[in-house]
Amino acid sequence: MSSPERHELQSYTAPKDVLDEFAAMAEEEDIDPFAETALKRQILQRGSDYQRKGAERAMERGNEAVRADPFAQGQEGEDTAGYRDAMRLQMLEREEERVRRAIAEKERKEKEEGKQAQEEDKTPPAELLALMRGGDKTPPRAGEAMDLDRTPPKAQVSGATTRRKRRWDLKDDEETAVESDSTAVNTGEWSDKALEEAAPPKKKRSRWDETPAEEKDVKLEEAAPAAAAAPPPKRSRWDQTPAGMPAPTAAGGLAQIIMPNYHALSEDKNNRYMSDEELDVLLPPSGYVIVTPPPGYERVAPPKNMSTPLGGFQIQEEGSAATAAIAAALGPEAPTEIPGVGNLAFFKPEDATYFSKILKEEDETEMTVEELKERKIMRLLLKIKNGTPPVRKTALRQITDKAREFGAGPLFDKILPLLMERTLEDQERHLLVKVIDRVLYKLDDLVRPYVHKILVVIEPLLIDEDYYARVEGREIISNLSKAAGLAHMISTMRPDIDHVDEYVRNTTARAFSVVASALGIPSLLPFLRAVCRSKKSWQARHTGIRIVQQIAIMMGCAVLPHLRNLVDCVAHGLEDDQQKVRTMTALALAALAEAAAPYGIESFDNVLKPLWIGIRQHRGKGLAAFLKAIGFIIPLMDPEYASYYTKEVTVILIREFQSSDEEMKKIVLKVVKQCAATEGVTPAYIKHDILPEFFKAFWVRRMALDKRNFKQVVETTVELAQKAGVSEIVGRIVNDLKDDSEPYRKMVMETITQVVAKLGASDIDEKLEEKLIDGIIYAFQEQTTEDQIMLDGFGTVVNALGVRVKKYLTQIVSTVLWRLNNKSAKVRQQAADLTTRLAVVIKQCGEDALLSKLGLVLFEQLGEEYPDTLGSIIAAEGAIANVVGMTHMNPPVKDLLPRMTPILRNRHEKVQEASINLIGRIADRGAEFVPAREWMRICFELLDLLKAHKKGIRRAAVNSFGYIAKSLGPQDVLQVLLTNLRVQERQSRVCSTVAIAIVAETCGPFTCIPAILNEYRTAELNVRTGCLKALSFVFEYVGPQSAFYVDSVVTMLEDALTDRDLVHRQTASTIVKHLALGVAGLGCEDSMMHLMNLVWPNCFETSPHVIGAVMDAIEAMRVSLGPGILLSYTLQGLFHPARKVREVYWRIYNALYLGAEDSMVPFYPDLSDLSDKRNTYDRHALQMFL
Amino acid sequence: MSSELRYTANTQLEHLHARYTGTGHADITKYDWITHQHRDTYASIVGHAPLLSYLALADGEATGRVKFEMTEKMLQPCGPPPKKEED
């Protein structure tokens, strides 16, 4: 049913103002302020119509039977379907679609006739009315519901109607919830009859017949037909149990519908129903009668006694509509603790449907093994999906380890429905996909019967807008195809290749391309060839060709070895009867040529002619595709061919310049760009034949408005400039720098920037130069939106012109100075940013006076309050200091630095970065201009910067310590840093250790190591670890110099390596590693041997970082002690009776072996004693003597 | 491999090791291990020309012959593998 009829239907309602009033009233109660964001998180809500439609389709398809595994031995599944069934089913589906279309067509006709009738006679016959309302007379009800929910809610009806509709939906859910919730009170004035009286007249009611919730029912049935109960017989809403409703007021009509959120009340123990017992206590035994329910009243399923933590809310066994409704009413205050699962991060109402079985406490002793297994899987899945990271991690490990034990069936039966849930969010999907991935790996070929079901769920990921989702999807499908094998994959996906739904074909094609990349193109080629030539349906050919396209897009240059085969596969499609197939073929060829560039032109020989004829025959979309293909093939050609073909195609391109089709425009631009880039096309040709038309068609204001067009035009123009020259292009557009439209000015500026950056400014003559600078200054001053384009453009052009800007500098600098004092912070910021870019050029031009003037003005501006602007000002000051030098800097460094000290306290990242860069530079080049006391002050401030989030800031701060220590001498700085090891924050401590090491490196290790060793004696754990870390960095930085200090640190390392604390031993091992590598070959073997004896026992550690450090230390020992000694250590445990020991020793042996295979030969033990009759283990070659 | 290490970087180390011939593992037999040693020995001798000429001199054979014989011996340097115990 289409929307116009619904409009008609909606005209049977109360006056609009009444409705609005109710709407407003309803809005006041229970609005969830987070509802909107929650929706946004849901993948389905966010996707495009196409994706949503696909998801619906997936939900339908997900319910088909499990497919048989034809390769499995002796499996005659009764409930599994084979390839033949799949094909039959698919044919049925197609037939169904045809019939449905025919019906729709017929209805449309009838409706038209009906309209005519209506015009003739004002009162249409009743059936007709019902039909028009979309009532139950319409035959395919399920289909209708599908149509309804395929229409995205936003697009349905605009404005108030939509909003109203949603609210009713909600209300209904609540009501249903209430119904199933309440059984205690079901009589009295709330009876059917009373309500019937209160209900509005029949005519009005008909609108409510269509309870929106029923749509939901139908949807849910589709999702779970096995579980679905038949939809309840149609009743008016007013017939249903109306518990908890306020007394019907005189307002009548629609008034009663607005009820308090009853469910919320029932959750509250002060507001729930009284139980029979309680009533017995309260009421006198006589004088009251329990009224029998009126005839025709249907009791909603009685609630069982529940011991769930949900409190009075019930979960039904099957995932019926009622359960969903209850769950929906549950709201955000859902439980986060489930028996046997523990604490969860969150629990959505929808989860209750899937995990109902484990929400209750059940007696596990009575369950069968299967049931127990099922519950175990559910618990693990719930932990993975909703748990906190540690919980999730262990659960994921468990489910992976036990995957084969659980079996494919039970696992996927639980996982796949979860993935098809409407309200699925990114994180949940990611985790579930991860489960599938891990499980797949374990299950291997057991997965075969579920391949199709998994594909149905995973395929939509391939067209997801999120890159990572696409990658995940590819990963899964590739693993799946490796596990199931090519034959099985083909037989599984074959039926979908000519599916009626384009969405299914699209995703199938993508999935196939993933299979091709996983199992190799050659193995898939015969199949592809057959599909692309399919005579049965054009859809199959279309999909086959699309597979080739997707392969090319995904695999890139890896298609080259199979290029000819792939091109031949699709070539005949260019002359297909179906327009769509021809278009797709051209697109596939374009993709292949793009992937193959710049090789493989010979493979395209066969298709050149048809393509050529094609661009003359086609119009519109077909032509666009053909042009695209030509555009990608031309760059592969030899120069002379390329120039010939370019000339031929240009005629058509120029004709299509006028096209109003956006897609065509983009393709034309792309093709022009590609043609211009080819070698054979001459500059003269471009100047005379392409440029005039090109500028007329594309350099218009309209093109600047769309971001993608903007980009394309700029790219193409830059490409043309490569051939035509800077002055040709810049000359044409320079006047537009003063255009009225800002986006257009930006497009001009962007193009000039890129052209000048690529080709330089030497081509620009004096007149053009004048115009250019004038235009740029104008455009810079007139800009209203802040972005980088104007700034970059200014900087690039001025830098390219170099000394030629000298005569304009006074003008530019006065503009800058004026703008530095502007009222708006953004303008000041831009001026400062521009100064940063201009500094080098001003120096080049020898205008030092201007620089010092700028420097002074900027210095005065350091009191700036907007952090972004302040950051830019400091950066500009830094740039000036950089080009002028510390000695000539104006203001003098000794004034500038004290001014910077308080600014270092600014928390803004940009300010921090700019100031630390400036200070670091001063410390590096001009430390002597500043008194030592000031530097110490700065040292203390710098410690705070070690906490910065940005790595660049921390690195700059650490380096500054080095510079300062160099000029001041290490003692004081070192003291500051060592004291900082006592602070709480780990990051700050780590940075201090690095800084200590840098100080040691710049001032010589002998200045620092004694202090560090002394500090190590502190009883504080953090300090000691810090000292060890600092030493580790020191020895890493100083390398061979460490030979002088080995003996001094041995005793400390002895202590650290025998410490109880794991981290101590780990860090000490790292020190040993750096030491051993540093002193290799320098005659420190005795100390190394000693350290080796201390490190060795740690090889049994299991904590990953510790064992890593220990293994590294042992490997380093191989370098400094030689493999022979290491081998003799290793031999002790290679054949130890305990496996754990053997494993560790073999790991060390293998590392040793790979590092020094050859040099171990002389050290292998003599094993001749082991020889027996069969084998001799003597190494005779080594026993020879001369 | 112990289960604690299964999910850490050391797994990769283990896999990496297993890709090279001559590396061992906790369940290797003495025959396999010693065979690798012998092959390494021969390879080392063949690879180091001075060592090779030393052996040729000691054996009184041409270096080419010694080299050839060593290469031949690398096939089964310690004789045929021991019979598998019936289980």
Chai-1 contact restraints between the chains, C-beta under 6 A:
chainA,res_idxA,chainB,res_idxB,connection_type,confidence,min_distance_angstrom,max_distance_angstrom,comment,restraint_id
A,T1102,B,E4,contact,1.0,0.0,6.0,A-B,restraint_1
A,P1104,B,T8,contact,1.0,0.0,6.0,A-B,restraint_2
A,R1139,B,A26,contact,1.0,0.0,6.0,A-B,restraint_3
A,R1142,B,A26,contact,1.0,0.0,6.0,A-B,restraint_4
A,E1143,B,A26,contact,1.0,0.0,6.0,A-B,restraint_5
A,W1146,B,G24,contact,1.0,0.0,6.0,A-B,restraint_6
A,W1146,B,H25,contact,1.0,0.0,6.0,A-B,restraint_7
A,W1146,B,A26,contact,1.0,0.0,6.0,A-B,restraint_8
A,N1150,B,H17,contact,1.0,0.0,6.0,A-B,restraint_9
A,N1150,B,T23,contact,1.0,0.0,6.0,A-B,restraint_10
A,Y1153,B,T23,contact,1.0,0.0,6.0,A-B,restraint_11
A,D1158,B,S44,contact,1.0,0.0,6.0,A-B,restraint_12
A,V1161,B,D40,contact,1.0,0.0,6.0,A-B,restraint_13
A,V1161,B,T41,contact,1.0,0.0,6.0,A-B,restraint_14
A,V1161,B,S44,contact,1.0,0.0,6.0,A-B,restraint_15
A,Y1164,B,Q37,contact,1.0,0.0,6.0,A-B,restraint_16
A,L1167,B,I34,contact,1.0,0.0,6.0,A-B,restraint_17
A,R1174,B,G79,contact,1.0,0.0,6.0,A-B,restraint_18
A,N1175,B,C78,contact,1.0,0.0,6.0,A-B,restraint_19
A,N1175,B,G79,contact,1.0,0.0,6.0,A-B,restraint_20
A,Y1177,B,I34,contact,1.0,0.0,6.0,A-B,restraint_21
A,Y1177,B,C78,contact,1.0,0.0,6.0,A-B,restraint_22
A,R1179,B,T41,contact,1.0,0.0,6.0,A-B,restraint_23
A,A1181,B,I45,contact,1.0,0.0,6.0,A-B,restraint_24
A,M1184,B,L55,contact,1.0,0.0,6.0,A-B,restraint_25
A,M1184,B,A58,contact,1.0,0.0,6.0,A-B,restraint_26
A,L1186,B,A58,contact,1.0,0.0,6.0,A-B,restraint_27
